[in-house]
């Protein structure tokens, strides 16, 4: 399935969520949305199942009865189906590029920060002689002052918690 192809047959959708085709047919009868061509939109189907899977079978507690073991087994099966659907939803979101691995994201953020730090320090090396020439100042003293100020600035940025940057949304 490609990123753009997010519609599956009932059989493929059943395999994705770990249910039988018969169970998917039952869920369709209960309201699981199906497209006009008989295929299931994966994102819509996963969301529907997660929100509607067997709400009538939920264990409402109460006194222990002789059928308590059967109720417990039914509840366990219902919870098992929900977990399978949640895993399928995560796998689908990963396929669609909506999820990333924490370790990969961390490596990327640190690599970007290191590259930006190096670029700022290289800017000081390129700029100090130009600034010194423009101001008629000592190039070594200009470099030393700019380098010190840039390193202080970078230390300040490094001390900021990641949450303070926000995502702009």
C-alpha positions in Angstrom: 0.0 0.0 0.0 1.4 3.4 -0.9 1.1 6.5 1.1 -1.7 7.8 -1.1 -3.6 4.5 -1.2 -5.3 4.4 2.2 -8.3 2.3 1.2 -8.4 -1.5 1.7 -10.6 -4.4 1.0 -12.5 -5.8 4.0 -10.2 -8.8 3.9 -7.0 -6.6 3.9 -8.5 -4.4 6.6 -9.4 -7.4 8.7 -5.8 -8.7 8.4 -4.5 -5.2 9.4 -6.5 -5.1 12.6 -6.1 -8.7 13.5 -9.8 -9.6 13.1 -11.6 -12.1 10.9 -13.4 -11.0 7.7 -16.6 -12.2 9.3 -16.0 -9.9 12.3 -15.4 -7.0 10.0 -18.7 -7.8 8.3 -20.4 -7.7 11.7 -18.8 -4.4 12.4 -20.0 -3.0 9.0 -23.5 -4.1 10.0 -23.0 -2.1 13.3 -22.0 1.0 11.4 -18.3 0.7 10.4 -18.1 3.0 7.4 -17.5 1.4 4.0 -16.9 3.3 0.7 -19.3 3.0 -2.2 -16.7 0.7 -3.9 -16.8 -1.7 -0.9 -13.4 -0.7 0.4 -12.6 0.7 3.8 -10.8 4.0 4.4 -8.1 2.8 6.8 -7.9 5.9 8.9 -11.7 6.3 9.2 -12.1 2.5 9.9 -9.4 2.4 12.6 -10.9 5.5 14.3 -14.4 4.0 14.1 -13.4 0.7 15.6 -11.4 2.3 18.3 -14.4 4.5 19.3 -17.2 1.9 18.8 -15.8 -1.6 19.3 -18.4 -3.6 21.3 -19.5 -0.8 23.7 -22.5 -3.0 24.7 -20.2 -5.7 26.0 -18.4 -3.6 28.5 -18.3 -5.0 32.0 -20.5 -2.8 34.1 -19.4 -4.5 37.4 -21.9 -5.5 40.0 -22.4 -8.7 42.0 -20.5 -11.8 41.1 -22.7 -14.3 39.3 -22.3 -17.8 37.9 -21.7 -16.3 34.5 -18.9 -14.0 35.8 -16.2 -16.2 34.3 -17.9 -16.0 30.9 -18.3 -12.2 31.3 -14.6 -11.9 32.2 -13.6 -13.9 29.2 -15.8 -11.8 26.9 -14.3 -8.6 28.5 -10.8 -10.0 27.9 -11.6 -10.8 24.3 -13.0 -7.3 23.8 -9.9 -5.7 25.3 -7.7 -7.9 23.2 -9.6 -6.7 20.1 -9.1 -3.1 21.1 -5.4 -3.5 21.6 -5.1 -5.1 18.2 -6.9 -2.2 16.6 -4.7 0.3 18.5 -1.6 -1.5 17.2 -3.0 -1.5 13.7 -3.7 2.2 14.0 -0.1 2.9 15.1 1.3 0.8 12.2 -0.9 2.7 9.8 0.2 6.1 11.1 3.8 5.0 10.9 3.2 3.9 7.2 1.7 7.3 6.5 4.7 9.1 8.0 2.7 10.5 10.9 4.9 8.8 13.5 8.7 8.9 14.0 10.9 7.0 16.3 12.0 8.9 19.4 15.7 7.9 18.9 15.7 9.0 15.3 14.1 12.4 16.2 16.6 12.9 19.1 19.5 12.1 16.8 18.2 14.6 14.2 17.6 17.4 16.7 21.1 17.0 18.2 22.7 16.8 14.7 20.9 20.0 13.7 21.9 21.8 17.0 25.6 20.7 16.5 25.5 21.9 12.9 24.0 25.3 13.9 26.6 25.7 16.7 29.4 25.0 14.2 27.9 27.4 11.7 27.8 30.2 14.3 31.4 29.6 15.3 32.5 29.6 11.7 30.6 32.9 11.2 32.7 34.5 13.9 35.9 33.4 12.1 34.7 34.8 8.8 33.2 38.0 10.2 35.9 39.1 12.7 38.5 40.1 10.2 35.9 42.0 8.1 34.5 43.8 11.1 38.0 44.7 12.3 38.9 46.1 8.9 35.7 48.1 8.7 36.2 49.5 12.2 40.0 49.9 12.0 40.3 47.6 15.0 42.8 44.9 15.9 41.7 41.7 14.1 42.8 39.4 17.0 41.0 41.5 19.6 37.9 41.6 17.5 37.9 37.9 16.9 38.5 37.2 20.7 35.6 39.5 21.7 33.2 38.1 19.0 34.2 34.5 19.8 33.6 35.1 23.6 30.2 36.7 23.0 29.1 34.0 20.6 30.1 31.2 23.0 28.2 32.9 25.8 25.2 33.2 23.5 25.4 29.5 22.6 25.7 28.5 26.2 22.6 30.5 27.0 20.7 28.8 24.2 21.9 25.4 25.4 20.6 26.1 28.9 17.0 26.8 27.6 14.6 23.9 28.1 13.4 22.3 24.9 9.8 23.1 25.8 10.5 26.8 25.7 11.0 26.8 21.9 7.4 25.5 21.1 6.3 24.3 17.8 4.8 27.5 16.5 1.3 26.1 16.4 
